[in-house]
Amino acid sequence: MAPRLTKFTNGLLLQDDRLIAGDLWISSDSGKIISPQSAFYGSGSTPDLVLDLKGKIVSPGFIEAQLNGYSGLDFAKQDPNFEQRFRAVRKGLIKAGVTSFTPTMTSSLPEVYHTNLPYLGRTQARTASEGAECLGAHVEGPFLNPERNGIHTKEVLQKAKVWDDIERCYGTDNFRHIRYITAAPELGNMVDLIPEFVARDIIYSTGHSDATFEQAQDAARAGATMVTHMFNAMRPFGHRDPGIFGLLGQQPSRPTTPTQSPQQSSPTTSPTIRSASNKPPVTPPQQFSLPRRALSNSSTRTPTPRSSIDSTRRRSSPRSSLSISTSITSVPDATPEPPFFGLISDGIHLSPPTLKIAYSAHPTGTILITDAMPLTGLPDGVYPWTDGENIIKHGSRLTLEKNGRIAGSAASLLECVNNFIEWTGCGVAEGLRAVTQTPARMLREEGKGRLGVGCDADLCVLELDEDGKLVLRQVWKFGECVHAT
């Protein structure tokens, strides 16, 4: 039986982009992080288990925002045993420190979305033994630019002109299972349809796109807040037209006089802007003797604040099925906030200098993803892919056999974190933030990604090896230890 109250002591806690010495109390009854003052001084409770971390790091559980499959299961393929195999995926992922994820469906025919999306909706039961928690599906396609398709099959790609095109593709009843969508805003009438996704609490991410900077700005003004795997499958950066990457360099502004949509009969308020809090630098105590890289930049840099829309459409609220056209407030010529963006730091998709440039442009918007394919977790070899093609797996490298084109990643999220820390020179805390707090903010998961009182007790316990690499030692889900090495 799991201890009801657990106290972690003598360790370093990840707080924003800092590693701070302190204790952490969690409850397996509530599955939450609790206040030691209310537990000990308020009710007189004492911990059932005290864990001496001996200088180890406690991080929120990792959040994987783009995962195409695992251990042979492709989330975009119909399978008679899909539900059973998906449960096995969840139990496998948590052993790698991934406590929450958004499974990705690559471009498919409508019947595949209709069949698979109901299995990929948000996990309802809070059961630690079931493994990683599904936060809803990421549908990457099929509304992608065929000139930037990557490995997506061109024959299934579509253009959306009206909302009915979207409904026919995914199924009207399946929007509640979708957390975010990747689409090319320059195709069809997609920019005009972005507010419809926003109205349904579906996050819009720009990706697999040949959008110019101006077109990317139009999408951001319409409600796009994320960019899928920055630099990959998109228009290259240019000094006169920076393309989608240029969004990271813009300075947000809002005009003082919003204009009301002509369809409105009564005034509405503009979205509330919430600034991310910045905590003062705190240097961890020297007795832990962390390698210099663990503290690099973390105790000296104050990140640029990133405002975010404080939407009332939270994960616990039902999603609206109404069109936003009757309630939106138009804000002319507003420059939107720089978006969140995914980076694949597997050493294959992007070079180290490219990673550093992107991270330096917008540190608090950086989200590390694996873009991991179904072959992740399987031995090296040649495996069948779509349309009779084969994929070669060699370590974390996946390529199409016929032309050598990159076909995704087989790296773990922790491997990506270690690479990112080494190649950008950021601190350990900043690297971990990119797989915890930042993806939680992007997904609007207020109870995840932080070690705050009331947050879910999803934790990773890590330590640094002799080479300064993070090593996973324990994984906790809802206040229970589910994996240890």
C-alpha positions in Angstrom: 0.0 0.0 0.0 1.3 3.4 -0.9 2.1 5.8 1.9 -0.6 8.4 2.4 1.8 11.3 3.1 5.3 11.4 1.7 7.9 14.1 2.5 10.9 14.7 0.2 13.8 16.3 2.0 17.4 17.3 1.5 17.0 17.8 -2.2 16.6 20.5 -4.9 13.2 21.4 -6.2 12.5 22.8 -9.6 10.8 26.1 -9.3 10.4 28.0 -12.6 13.9 28.1 -13.9 15.6 27.7 -10.5 16.7 24.7 -8.4 15.8 25.6 -4.8 16.7 23.6 -1.7 13.5 22.7 0.2 11.1 20.0 1.3 8.1 18.7 -0.7 5.0 17.0 0.8 2.6 15.0 -1.3 -0.6 13.0 -0.7 -1.5 9.7 -2.4 -5.1 10.3 -1.1 -5.6 13.4 -3.1 -2.8 12.8 -5.6 -1.7 16.4 -5.0 1.2 18.4 -3.6 0.2 19.6 -0.2 1.2 22.4 2.1 3.4 21.2 5.0 2.1 23.9 7.2 -1.5 22.8 6.8 -0.6 19.1 7.1 1.8 19.3 10.0 0.7 22.4 11.9 -2.9 22.5 10.9 -4.0 18.9 11.3 -1.1 17.5 13.2 -0.3 15.0 10.4 3.1 13.4 10.1 4.5 11.8 7.0 4.2 8.1 6.5 7.4 8.1 4.5 10.4 10.5 4.6 12.7 10.3 1.6 16.2 11.7 2.0 17.1 12.8 -1.5 20.8 13.4 -0.7 21.0 16.3 -3.2 18.9 14.8 -6.0 16.6 16.9 -8.1 12.8 16.7 -7.9 11.1 17.9 -11.1 7.5 17.8 -12.2 6.7 14.8 -14.4 7.6 15.2 -18.0 4.9 16.3 -20.5 5.3 14.9 -24.0 3.5 17.2 -26.4 4.2 15.3 -29.7 4.4 11.5 -29.7 3.3 9.6 -32.8 3.4 6.1 -31.4 5.3 3.8 -29.1 6.5 0.2 -28.9 5.0 -0.6 -32.3 1.6 1.1 -31.9 0.9 3.8 -34.5 -1.7 6.2 -33.1 -2.8 6.9 -36.7 -3.4 3.3 -37.7 -6.5 1.3 -37.1 -5.9 -1.7 -34.9 -8.4 -4.2 -33.5 -6.5 -4.2 -30.2 -5.9 -0.5 -30.1 -7.4 0.1 -26.7 -5.4 -2.7 -25.1 -2.1 -1.7 -26.8 -2.7 2.0 -25.9 -2.9 1.0 -22.2 0.5 -0.7 -22.6 1.9 2.5 -24.2 0.9 4.5 -21.1 2.6 2.0 -18.8 5.7 2.1 -20.9 6.0 5.9 -21.2 5.8 6.5 -17.5 9.0 4.4 -17.0 10.8 7.1 -19.1 9.5 9.9 -16.8 6.6 10.9 -19.1 3.6 11.3 -16.7 1.4 13.1 -19.2 1.2 13.3 -23.0 -0.8 14.3 -26.1 -0.7 11.4 -28.5 -0.3 12.6 -32.1 -2.3 11.3 -35.1 -0.5 12.1 -38.3 -2.4 12.8 -41.5 -5.0 10.1 -42.1 -8.3 9.4 -43.8 -11.5 10.5 -42.0 -12.5 7.0 -41.1 -9.2 6.6 -39.1 -9.9 9.7 -37.1 -13.4 8.5 -36.4 -12.2 5.2 -35.1 -9.1 6.2 -33.1 -9.9 9.6 -31.6 -12.3 8.2 -29.0 -9.4 6.2 -27.6 -7.1 9.2 -27.4 -9.3 11.6 -25.4 -8.4 12.8 -22.0 -7.9 10.1 -19.3 -10.7 10.3 -16.8 -9.6 8.0 -14.0 -6.8 9.3 -11.7 -5.2 5.9 -11.3 -1.4 5.9 -10.8 -1.0 2.2 -11.8 -2.4 2.9 -15.3 0.7 4.9 -16.2 1.1 8.1 -18.1 -2.0 10.3 -18.4 -3.4 11.2 -21.8 -4.3 14.9 -22.0 -6.2 14.6 -25.3 -5.1 14.0 -28.9 -2.9 16.1 -31.1 -4.1 15.9 -34.7 -1.2 16.8 -37.0 -3.0 17.0 -40.3 -4.5 16.4 -42.8 -4.8 20.2 -43.4 -1.1 20.5 -44.3 0.8 22.1 -47.2 1.8 19.3 -49.6 5.0 21.2 -50.3 5.9 20.8 -46.6 4.5 17.4 -46.0 7.6 15.7 -44.5 6.6 12.0 -44.2 2.9 12.7 -44.3 1.2 11.0 -47.2 0.2 13.6 -49.8 -2.8 11.7 -51.1 -4.7 12.2 -47.8 -4.0 15.9 -47.4 -6.9 18.3 -47.6 -7.8 22.0 -47.7 -10.5 23.4 -45.5 -12.8 26.1 -46.9 -15.7 25.9 -44.4 -16.1 24.4 -40.9 -18.1 21.5 -42.4 -14.8 20.3 -44.0 -13.3 20.1 -40.5 -16.3 18.3 -39.0 -16.4 15.7 -41.8 -12.7 15.0 -41.4 -12.6 14.4 -37.6 -16.2 13.7 -36.8 -18.5 16.1 -35.0 -18.5 14.1 -31.7 -14.7 13.9 -31.6 -13.7 17.5 -31.0 -13.9 16.8 -27.2 -11.1 14.3 -27.6 -8.8 16.8 -29.5 -6.4 19.0 -27.4 -4.6 20.7 -30.3 -4.3 20.7 -34.1 -1.4 21.3 -36.4 -2.5 22.9 -39.7 -1.1 25.2 -42.5 -2.8 28.5 -42.2 -2.1 29.6 -45.8 -4.3 26.9 -47.3 -8.0 27.2 -48.1 -9.7 29.4 -45.6 -7.9 28.1 -42.5 -7.1 31.5 -41.0 -10.8 32.3 -40.9 -11.5 28.9 -39.2 -8.9 29.3 -36.4 -11.4 31.1 -34.1 -13.7 28.1 -34.4 -11.0 25.9 -32.9 -10.4 28.4 -30.2 -14.1 28.5 -29.4 -14.0 24.8 -28.8 -10.9 25.0 -26.5 -8.7 23.4 -29.2 -5.3 24.9 -29.4 -4.2 25.8 -32.9 -0.5 25.2 -33.9 1.0 26.3 -37.2 3.1 23.6 -38.8 3.9 21.7 -42.0 3.5 25.1 -43.6 5.0 27.3 -46.3 3.5 30.4 -44.6 5.3 33.7 -45.0 5.9 35.9 -42.0 2.8 37.9 -42.8 0.6 34.8 -43.1 2.0 33.4 -39.9 1.1 36.7 -38.2 -2.4 36.5 -39.5 -2.7 33.1 -38.0 -1.4 34.3 -34.7 -3.9 37.2 -34.7 -6.7 34.7 -35.3 -5.7 32.7 -32.3 -2.7 30.4 -33.2 -0.5 30.1 -30.1 1.9 27.2 -31.0 4.3 26.2 -33.7 4.9 22.5 -34.4 8.5 21.4 -34.6 10.1 24.8 -35.4 12.3 24.8 -38.6 11.2 21.3 -39.7 8.7 21.0 -42.6 8.3 24.8 -43.0 9.5 27.7 -45.1 13.2 28.4 -44.3 14.2 31.5 -42.4 15.1 34.4 -44.7 16.6 37.8 -43.8 13.8 39.6 -45.7 11.0 37.1 -44.9 11.7 35.2 -41.7 8.7 33.0 -42.2 7.1 31.4 -39.2 10.3 31.7 -37.1 9.9 35.5 -37.3 7.1 35.2 -34.8 9.6 34.7 -32.1 11.2 38.1 -32.8 8.1 40.2 -32.6 7.2 42.6 -29.8 3.6 42.2 -28.6 1.4 45.3 -28.6 -2.3 46.0 -28.2 -4.1 49.0 -29.6 -6.1 51.1 -27.1 -9.4 51.0 -29.0 -10.7 47.6 -29.9 -13.5 47.4 -32.5 -16.6 45.3 -32.1 -17.6 42.7 -34.5 -20.6 43.8 -36.6 -22.5 40.7 -35.7 -22.5 41.6 -32.0 -25.5 43.2 -30.4 -23.9 43.8 -27.0 -20.3 44.7 -26.0 -17.8 42.0 -25.0 -14.6 42.4 -23.2 -11.1 41.8 -24.6 -9.3 38.7 -23.4 -7.6 39.2 -20.0 -3.8 39.2 -20.2 -1.9 37.4 -17.5 1.8 37.9 -17.1 3.9 35.0 -16.1 5.5 35.6 -12.7 9.2 36.0 -12.3 10.8 34.8 -9.1 14.1 36.3 -7.9 17.2 34.3 -8.5 18.0 31.8 -5.8 21.3 29.9 -5.7 21.1 26.3 -4.4 23.3 25.7 -1.3 26.8 24.6 -2.0 26.7 21.5 0.1 25.1 19.6 -2.8 28.1 20.2 -5.0 26.3 20.2 -8.3 28.4 20.4 -11.4 28.7 24.0 -12.7 26.4 23.3 -15.6 23.5 22.5 -13.3 23.6 26.2 -12.2 24.7 27.7 -15.5 22.5 30.7 -16.3 19.8 29.5 -13.9 20.9 31.8 -11.1 21.7 34.8 -13.2 19.2 35.0 -16.0 15.8 36.5 -15.5 13.6 35.3 -18.4 11.6 37.7 -20.5 8.0 37.7 -19.2 5.6 36.1 -21.5 2.0 37.2 -21.2 -0.6 34.6 -22.0 -4.3 34.7 -22.5 -6.1 33.8 -19.3 -8.8 31.9 -21.0 -11.8 30.9 -19.0 -12.0 27.7 -21.1 -10.1 25.5 -18.8 -9.6 21.7 -19.0 -12.3 21.2 -16.4 -14.9 23.2 -18.3 -17.2 21.8 -21.1 -16.2 22.9 -24.6 -18.5 25.2 -26.5 -19.9 23.9 -29.8 -21.0 27.5 -30.8 -19.4 29.6 -33.4 -17.2 32.3 -32.1 -18.3 34.7 -34.8 -21.1 36.1 -32.7 -18.9 36.9 -29.6 -15.4 37.8 -30.8 -13.9 41.2 -30.2 -11.8 42.4 -33.1 -8.5 44.1 -32.2 -7.1 45.7 -35.3 -3.4 45.7 -36.0 -2.5 44.1 -32.7 0.8 42.3 -32.6 0.3 38.9 -30.8 2.5 37.4 -28.2 5.4 35.2 -29.5 4.0 31.6 -29.7 5.1 28.5 -27.9 7.1 26.3 -30.2 8.4 22.7 -30.3 12.0 21.8 -30.8 13.3 18.3 -31.5 16.7 18.1 -29.9 17.6 14.6 -30.9 20.7 15.6 -32.9 19.0 14.6 -36.1 16.3 17.1 -36.9 18.2 20.3 -35.8 21.8 21.3 -35.4 23.0 22.5 -32.0 23.5 26.1 -33.2 19.9 26.2 -34.6 18.6 25.0 -31.2 20.5 27.7 -29.4 19.2 30.4 -31.7 15.6 29.4 -31.3 15.9 29.1 -27.5 17.7 32.5 -27.2 14.8 34.1 -29.2 12.1 32.9 -26.8 13.3 30.9 -23.8 10.0 30.7 -22.0 8.2 29.5 -25.1 10.5 26.6 -25.8 9.0 23.1 -25.6 11.1 20.0 -26.2 9.4 17.2 -28.0 10.5 13.9 -29.4 8.2 13.6 -32.4 8.8 9.9 -31.6 7.5 7.3 -34.0 5.9 4.0 -33.3 9.3 2.3 -33.6 10.5 4.0 -30.4 11.2 1.2 -27.9 11.9 -1.4 -30.5 15.2 -2.9 -31.7 17.1 -1.4 -34.6 16.2 -2.7 -38.0 14.0 -2.1 -41.1 10.3 -1.8 -40.6 7.3 -1.4 -42.9 5.8 2.0 -43.3 2.9 3.4 -45.4 2.3 2.7 -49.1 4.8 -0.2 -49.2 7.7 2.0 -48.0 10.2 1.0 -45.3 11.7 2.9 -42.4 15.2 2.2 -41.1 15.7 2.5 -37.4 19.3 3.1 -36.2 19.4 4.2 -32.6 17.3 7.3 -32.4 17.6 8.0 -36.1 14.6 7.0 -38.4 14.9 7.5 -42.1 12.9 6.5 -45.2 14.7 3.6 -46.9 14.2 4.9 -50.5 15.5 8.4 -50.1 17.0 8.9 -46.6 14.5 11.6 -45.6 14.1 12.1 -41.9 11.1 10.1 -40.7 10.7 11.2 -37.1 12.6 10.4 -34.0 13.1 7.5 -31.7 14.8 9.5 -28.9 13.5 9.6 -25.3 12.4 13.0 -23.9 15.1 12.8 -21.2 17.7 12.3 -24.0 16.4 15.4 -25.7 16.7 17.3 -22.4 20.3 16.3 -21.9 21.2 17.2 -25.5 19.4 20.6 -25.2 21.3 21.5 -22.0 24.6 20.6 -23.5 24.1 22.3 -26.8 22.5 25.5 -25.7 24.5 26.0 -22.5 21.3 26.6 -20.5 21.0 25.4 -16.9 19.5 22.1 -15.8 16.5 23.9 -14.4 15.9 25.7 -17.7 16.2 22.4 -19.7 13.7 20.7 -17.4 11.3 23.7 -17.7 11.0 22.9 -21.4 9.4 19.5 -20.7 7.4 20.5 -17.6 6.1 24.0 -17.0 6.2 25.3 -20.6 4.2 22.5 -22.2 1.8 22.7 -19.3 1.3 26.4 -20.0 0.8 25.7 -23.7 -1.8 23.1 -23.0 -3.4 25.3 -20.3 -2.9 22.6 -17.7 -2.9 24.7 -14.6 -2.4 21.7 -12.2 0.6 20.3 -14.0 4.2 21.2 -14.8 4.8 22.9 -11.4 5.7 21.9 -7.8 3.0 24.2 -6.4 0.6 23.4 -3.6 -2.6 21.9 -5.2 -0.8 20.7 -8.3 -0.8 17.0 -9.3 1.9 15.0 -7.5 3.4 13.9 -10.8 7.2 13.8 -10.1 10.5 12.8 -11.5 13.5 12.3 -9.2 16.8 12.8 -11.0 20.5 13.0 -10.4 23.5 14.1 -12.4 26.0 11.5 -13.3 29.8 12.0 -13.6 29.4 13.4 -17.1 26.8 15.9 -16.0 23.9 14.1 -17.6 20.5 13.8 -15.9 19.6 10.2 -14.9 16.1 9.2 -14.0 15.8 7.5 -10.5 12.1 7.6 -9.6 8.8 8.4 -11.2 5.7 9.3 -9.1 2.1 9.6 -10.4 -0.7 11.1 -8.3 1.4 10.8 -5.2 2.5 7.1 -5.7 5.9 5.8 -6.7 5.3 3.9 -10.0 8.9 3.4 -11.2 12.3 3.3 -9.5 15.8 2.3 -10.6 
